[in-house]
Amino acid sequence: MFEFINYGSARLEFLLLIILRTSGLFLIAPILGYRTLPSTIKIGLLLILSLVLNATLANTSVPPINNEWQLMGFAAREILIGFLIGMFFQLIFLGVQTAGALVGYQMGFALAALFDPNNSEEVSIISQFWILFASLIFLSLDGHHVLIKSYVDSYTVLPVGAISLNPNLAAIIAKATTYVFVLALKIASPVLLTLFLTDIALGAVSKMMPTMNVFFVGFPLKIAAGILVLALSLPIVAHVLEKGMMFVDAELQQMFLAIGKA
């Protein structure tokens, strides 16, 4: 009976730590961490995923926990791992939002903003459109499956309690963060280039026809040109998002090796 009680408490500690890592993932992960997703669905998915992993990792044991402080340290590290996994995939959507802000400003939509309930802030109309489009592309490419697979694979390299700091960790996170701006420029470059050429053309017209009101003509022209190129570049955006997801997943594996015991 004593051995049975010890086994039960050990598995309960392991399940608790799995739930904490899953909770960190659901805090920021795209789609799964959206505030518009009902809390009951989030909690249900969190518990189902945790229970399945608890059964799958039945042969995995938790390192001996001698006091409450050690347990709190394990809990904080589990939440951090889940948060980092979700953050890496969220970088794709931050790049999309940044691209939308750049394009919206150049098209003249700087003051036209919508409230984003997921981030509790106002974003450009173009940003909101591209975020919705990116969400559909993310789901169509099974990005949520890649996200969950990366989470499950984390237990192979990062079992509970097997986390160590590595000097390369900061460099990996910095590299992944800078990719936000690279992704934003890749997505926004067709529209930005078109608007730049439109400005050059309007400047040439204003020199040839000084009496014409360039601002009156240029404002709707830039909006029309921007929307047209934006629509034509959607396949390019989908391709960039697919490559971005592959890059983020590869960088995430590098992060696992940097903080785990591979």
C-alpha positions as CSV (number, residue, x, y, z in Angstrom):
1,M,0.0,0.0,0.0
2,F,2.9,2.4,0.8
3,E,4.5,1.8,-2.6
4,F,1.2,2.4,-4.3
5,I,0.7,5.7,-2.5
6,N,4.2,6.9,-3.4
7,Y,3.7,5.9,-7.0
8,G,0.4,7.9,-7.1
9,S,1.9,11.0,-5.6
10,A,4.9,10.8,-8.1
11,R,2.6,10.5,-11.1
12,L,0.5,13.4,-9.7
13,E,3.6,15.6,-9.5
14,F,4.5,14.6,-13.0
15,L,1.0,15.4,-14.3
16,L,1.1,18.8,-12.5
17,L,4.3,19.7,-14.2
18,I,3.0,18.6,-17.6
19,I,-0.1,20.8,-17.1
20,L,2.2,23.8,-16.2
21,R,4.2,23.4,-19.4
22,T,1.0,23.1,-21.4
23,S,-0.4,26.2,-19.7
24,G,2.7,28.2,-20.7
25,L,2.1,27.0,-24.3
26,F,-1.5,28.2,-24.2
27,L,-0.6,31.6,-22.8
28,I,0.9,32.9,-26.1
29,A,0.7,30.2,-28.8
30,P,-1.1,31.3,-32.0
31,I,-4.7,30.0,-32.4
32,L,-4.6,28.0,-29.2
33,G,-3.7,31.1,-27.1
34,Y,-6.2,33.6,-28.7
35,R,-8.4,35.4,-26.2
36,T,-11.3,35.0,-28.6
37,L,-11.2,31.2,-28.0
38,P,-13.6,30.4,-25.2
39,S,-11.9,29.6,-21.9
40,T,-13.8,26.3,-21.5
41,I,-12.4,25.0,-24.8
42,K,-8.9,26.1,-23.8
43,I,-9.1,24.3,-20.5
44,G,-10.5,21.2,-22.1
45,L,-7.8,21.1,-24.7
46,L,-5.1,21.8,-22.1
47,L,-6.3,18.9,-19.9
48,I,-6.8,16.5,-22.7
49,L,-3.3,17.1,-24.1
50,S,-1.8,16.9,-20.6
51,L,-3.6,13.6,-19.8
52,V,-2.6,12.0,-23.1
53,L,1.1,13.0,-22.5
54,N,0.9,11.7,-19.0
55,A,-0.1,8.3,-20.3
56,T,2.4,8.4,-23.2
57,L,5.3,9.3,-20.9
58,A,4.4,6.6,-18.3
59,N,8.0,5.4,-18.1
60,T,9.3,8.9,-17.4
61,S,10.0,9.8,-13.8
62,V,10.4,13.1,-12.0
63,P,13.7,13.9,-10.4
64,P,13.5,13.7,-6.6
65,I,11.8,16.8,-5.1
66,N,13.0,17.4,-1.6
67,N,11.2,20.6,-0.7
68,E,8.7,23.2,-1.9
69,W,11.3,25.5,-3.3
70,Q,12.6,22.8,-5.6
71,L,9.1,22.1,-6.7
72,M,8.5,25.8,-7.4
73,G,11.7,25.9,-9.4
74,F,10.5,23.0,-11.6
75,A,7.1,24.6,-12.0
76,A,8.7,27.9,-13.2
77,R,10.9,26.1,-15.7
78,E,8.1,24.1,-17.1
79,I,6.0,27.3,-17.6
80,L,9.0,29.0,-19.2
81,I,9.5,26.1,-21.7
82,G,5.9,26.1,-22.8
83,F,5.9,29.9,-23.1
84,L,9.1,29.8,-25.3
85,I,7.6,27.2,-27.6
86,G,4.4,29.3,-28.1
87,M,6.5,32.5,-28.4
88,F,8.6,31.1,-31.3
89,F,5.5,30.4,-33.4
90,Q,3.9,33.7,-32.4
91,L,6.8,35.5,-34.0
92,I,5.3,34.6,-37.4
93,F,2.1,36.5,-36.6
94,L,4.1,39.4,-35.1
95,G,5.9,39.7,-38.4
96,V,2.6,39.7,-40.2
97,Q,1.3,42.4,-37.9
98,T,4.5,44.5,-38.5
99,A,4.1,44.1,-42.3
100,G,0.5,45.3,-42.1
101,A,1.5,48.3,-40.1
102,L,4.2,49.3,-42.6
103,V,1.8,48.9,-45.6
104,G,-1.1,50.6,-43.9
105,Y,1.0,53.6,-43.1
106,Q,2.2,53.9,-46.6
107,M,-1.3,53.5,-48.1
108,G,-2.7,56.3,-45.9
109,F,-4.5,54.1,-43.4
110,A,-2.4,55.3,-40.4
111,L,-5.5,56.5,-38.5
112,A,-7.8,53.6,-39.7
113,A,-7.3,51.0,-37.0
114,L,-9.3,48.2,-35.6
115,F,-9.3,46.8,-32.0
116,D,-7.5,43.4,-31.9
117,P,-9.0,41.4,-29.0
118,N,-6.2,38.9,-29.0
119,N,-3.5,41.6,-28.2
120,S,-5.8,44.2,-26.6
121,E,-4.6,46.9,-28.8
122,E,-5.5,48.8,-32.0
123,V,-3.9,47.5,-35.2
124,S,-4.0,48.6,-38.8
125,I,-6.8,47.4,-41.1
126,I,-4.2,45.8,-43.3
127,S,-2.6,44.1,-40.2
128,Q,-5.9,42.7,-39.2
129,F,-6.6,41.4,-42.7
130,W,-3.2,39.8,-42.9
131,I,-3.5,38.3,-39.4
132,L,-6.8,36.6,-40.4
133,F,-5.2,35.4,-43.7
134,A,-2.1,34.1,-41.8
135,S,-4.4,32.3,-39.4
136,L,-6.1,30.5,-42.2
137,I,-2.8,29.6,-43.9
138,F,-1.4,28.4,-40.5
139,L,-4.4,26.1,-40.1
140,S,-4.4,24.9,-43.7
141,L,-0.6,24.0,-43.4
142,D,-1.4,22.1,-40.2
143,G,0.7,24.6,-38.3
144,H,-1.3,23.7,-35.1
145,H,-0.1,20.1,-35.6
146,V,3.5,21.3,-36.0
147,L,3.1,23.4,-32.8
148,I,1.7,20.4,-30.8
149,K,4.4,18.1,-32.3
150,S,7.2,20.5,-31.2
151,Y,5.6,20.6,-27.8
152,V,5.5,16.8,-27.5
153,D,9.1,16.5,-28.9
154,S,10.3,18.9,-26.2
155,Y,9.9,16.1,-23.6
156,T,12.4,14.0,-25.6
157,V,15.2,16.7,-25.3
158,L,13.8,18.5,-22.3
159,P,12.4,16.0,-19.8
160,V,11.0,17.4,-16.6
161,G,13.9,18.9,-14.5
162,A,16.5,18.4,-17.2
163,I,17.1,22.0,-18.1
164,S,20.4,23.8,-18.1
165,L,21.4,27.3,-19.3
166,N,23.6,27.6,-22.4
167,P,25.4,30.8,-23.6
168,N,24.0,30.2,-27.0
169,L,20.4,30.5,-25.8
170,A,20.3,34.3,-25.8
171,A,21.8,34.3,-29.4
172,I,19.1,31.9,-30.6
173,I,16.3,33.9,-29.1
174,A,17.8,37.1,-30.6
175,K,18.1,35.5,-34.0
176,A,14.5,34.3,-33.9
177,T,13.3,37.8,-32.8
178,T,15.1,39.6,-35.6
179,Y,13.3,37.3,-38.0
180,V,10.1,39.2,-37.3
181,F,11.5,42.2,-39.2
182,V,12.8,39.9,-42.0
183,L,9.5,38.3,-42.4
184,A,7.7,41.7,-42.3
185,L,9.8,43.0,-45.1
186,K,9.3,39.9,-47.2
187,I,5.6,40.1,-46.9
188,A,5.3,43.9,-47.3
189,S,7.9,44.4,-50.0
190,P,5.6,43.9,-53.1
191,V,3.2,46.6,-51.8
192,L,5.9,48.9,-50.5
193,L,7.8,48.7,-53.8
194,T,4.6,49.5,-55.8
195,L,3.8,52.4,-53.6
196,F,7.3,53.7,-53.9
197,L,7.1,53.6,-57.7
198,T,3.7,55.3,-57.5
199,D,5.2,58.2,-55.5
200,I,7.9,58.6,-58.1
201,A,5.3,58.6,-60.9
202,L,3.2,61.2,-59.0
203,G,6.3,63.3,-58.4
204,A,7.1,63.3,-62.1
205,V,3.5,64.2,-63.0
206,S,3.6,67.1,-60.5
207,K,6.7,68.5,-62.3
208,M,5.1,68.2,-65.7
209,M,1.7,69.5,-64.6
210,P,2.3,72.0,-61.7
211,T,-1.4,73.0,-61.6
212,M,-2.6,69.5,-60.8
213,N,-3.5,68.7,-57.2
214,V,-1.2,65.7,-56.8
215,F,-2.4,65.0,-53.2
216,F,-6.0,64.9,-54.3
217,V,-5.2,62.4,-57.1
218,G,-2.5,60.5,-55.4
219,F,-4.4,59.5,-52.2
220,P,-7.0,57.3,-53.9
221,L,-4.4,56.1,-56.5
222,K,-2.1,54.8,-53.8
223,I,-5.0,53.1,-52.1
224,A,-6.1,51.4,-55.3
225,A,-2.6,50.4,-56.3
226,G,-1.9,49.1,-52.8
227,I,-5.0,47.0,-52.6
228,L,-4.5,45.6,-56.1
229,V,-0.9,44.5,-55.4
230,L,-1.9,43.2,-52.0
231,A,-4.5,40.9,-53.5
232,L,-2.1,39.7,-56.2
233,S,0.6,39.0,-53.7
234,L,-1.4,36.8,-51.4
235,P,0.1,33.6,-52.9
236,I,3.6,35.0,-52.2
237,V,2.5,35.8,-48.6
238,A,1.3,32.2,-48.2
239,H,4.6,30.9,-49.5
240,V,6.6,33.2,-47.2
241,L,4.5,32.1,-44.2
242,E,5.1,28.4,-45.0
243,K,8.9,29.0,-45.1
244,G,8.7,31.1,-42.0
245,M,7.0,28.3,-40.1
246,M,9.7,25.8,-41.2
247,F,12.4,28.3,-40.1
248,V,10.8,28.9,-36.7
249,D,10.4,25.1,-36.1
250,A,14.1,24.6,-36.9
251,E,15.2,27.4,-34.6
252,L,13.0,25.9,-31.9
253,Q,14.8,22.6,-32.2
254,Q,18.1,24.5,-31.8
255,M,16.7,26.1,-28.6
256,F,15.8,22.7,-27.2
257,L,19.4,21.5,-27.7
258,A,20.7,24.7,-26.1
259,I,18.8,24.3,-22.8
260,G,18.3,20.6,-22.7
261,K,20.5,17.5,-22.2
262,A,20.5,16.1,-25.7
